[in-house]
Amino acid sequence: MMKNIITRLKFFIVMLMLWFLFNFNFEIRTIVFGVTISFLVSIFTYEVLYDENGFRFKGIKFTKLFIYFFILFYEIFRSSILYVINLIKQKYEPVVFKISLEHLTNVQVAIVANSITLTPGTISIEVIDKTIFVMVLADPKTDHDTLAKPIRDRFEKYLLSKEVTEDDNN
């Protein structure tokens, strides 16, 4: 029981620090609102983040996350330019394909799905288990594996754990 309370308190403090970091405002109403929101989030998300075995989400190393965000920003800007060029050429159509990310955790799949949606010209339509349905502007004759390869190369490989990549190499 005490471990439960300490865990929620730690999460509450992290949420409150993020609140102040994002708002950077220390007026009384911002403080009251931040404490209230952080408290409610820490109470209502506990069952989502934790189970009887502990923390459900196994973290991603900071270096991998840093590289991932750098690549994501690069992809957003690169895709913006390509998207405009493709719109001007008018030779591409919306194509829907699916990509299965079996080696990733559910949280990592959600990160990839959100990254796909952030990239101009691509939209994550739906996520079912560890499969993402993606819509992209492409030549309708393009093979779906060819469409999925850039996502695997740019997003998935940076989130894979070391054990999975070593198993694939053997």
N, C-alpha and C positions, 0 to 999 in steps of 0.2 A: 504494500500500500504506500509506504513512504517513498519507494523507488518510483512509483507511479506519479506521485506529486512532484518529486524532484525533476523527473523527465518533462512533465508539463510546464514546470517553472522555467526550465532551461529553454524550452521551445517558445514560451511567452516572452522571455527576454530577447531572444533572437528576433522574433517578430516585431517587438517594440523597437529594437535597434534599427531594423530595416525601415520601419515606419518613419522614424526620425531622419534616417539617411535619405529617404525618398522625398520627404516633405521639407526638411531643413528649415523647420519653423517651430519655434518654441512658445507660441502663444498658448494660453490656458485651454482654449477650446481644441486646439490641435493635440495637446497633450492628453486631454480627457478622451477625445475621440480615438487617439492612437492606443491608449490603454484599454479602452472598451473593445475596439476591434481586435487588438492582439489577444485579449483575454478570450473573446468569443471564438476566434480562430483556433487558439490553443486548446480550447475545450472541445469544439466540434470536430476537429481534424484528428484527434488522438486515435480513434479507432481506425482511421484511414491509414495513418502512418505507422502504427504499432499493432502488434498482435501478441499472443502469449509468449512467443519466442523472442520478442524484442522489436527493434527497429526493422520495418519491412524493406526499406530502401537501402540497398548497399551502395555506398557513395561512389562517385567517379573521382579519380585522382585529379587534383587541381591542374597539373600540367596538361593532362588530356583535355580537360574542360577548357583551358585557355586556348589550346591549339584548335579545339572544336569551334569555339566562338570566333577565332580569327578566320578560320576557313568559312564559317557561316557568313560573316560579313563580306568576305571576298566573293562568295557565291551570290549573295544578294546583289552586289553592285555589278558583277559580271552578267548575271541573268537579266538585270534591268536593261542593259545595253542590247543583249541578244534578243530580248523580248520585243523591244522597239523595232529592231531590224526585221524580225519575223513578222511583226504586224504590218510593216511597210511592204514587205515582199508578198504577203497574203498567199503563201503556198502551203501553210501549215493549218491543221485543224485540231480541235480538242480530241485527245486520245486518252482513254482510261485504261490503266493497267494496274496490276497488283504486284506488290513486292513483299516477300515473306522475310521476316527478321527473327528467325528462330533462336539465334544465339544471344539476343539481347533480352534484358529484363523488360517488364511492362513499362516502367518509368522511362527507360532508354528508348523504347519504341515510341512513346509519347513525345520525347524530345525530338526524335527524327521526324515524326509526323508534323510537329509544329515547325521544324526547320524547313520542311518541304513547303509548307504553306507560306512561310515568310519569304521564300525565294520567288521572285516574280515569274509568272508563266506556269507555275505549278501549284496545285491545290491538293491537299489531303482530303479526300471525300469522306472516308470512313476507316476506322481501325477496328478490326475484328481479331481478337486474340493477339497474335503477333504478325498480322498481315495488314498492310496499309494499301488502300485503294487510292490511286493517284490519278489526277487529270493533268495533262500537260499538252502544250501546243507542240505538235510534231507531225511528221509525214505519216499519214494513216497506214502506210505499208511497212513502217518501222517495226522490227521485232520487239516484243515486250521485254526480253532480256537485255536488249540494247538500251532501252529506255531506263531500265532499273540499274544498269551498271554505274552510271554517274552517281546515283544516290548511294549505292554501296561503297563506291570509291571515296566519295567526299564526306559522307556522314556516318555510315555504319562502322567503318573500320576504326574510327577514332574513339568509338564507345565500347568496342569489344574488349573483353578482359584478356590478359596475357595468356591465360590457360587455353582459351578458345582458339586464339590465333596459332598457338603452338600445336594444338591438336589438328588444325586444318593443314599445317605444313607437313605433318608426319604422314 
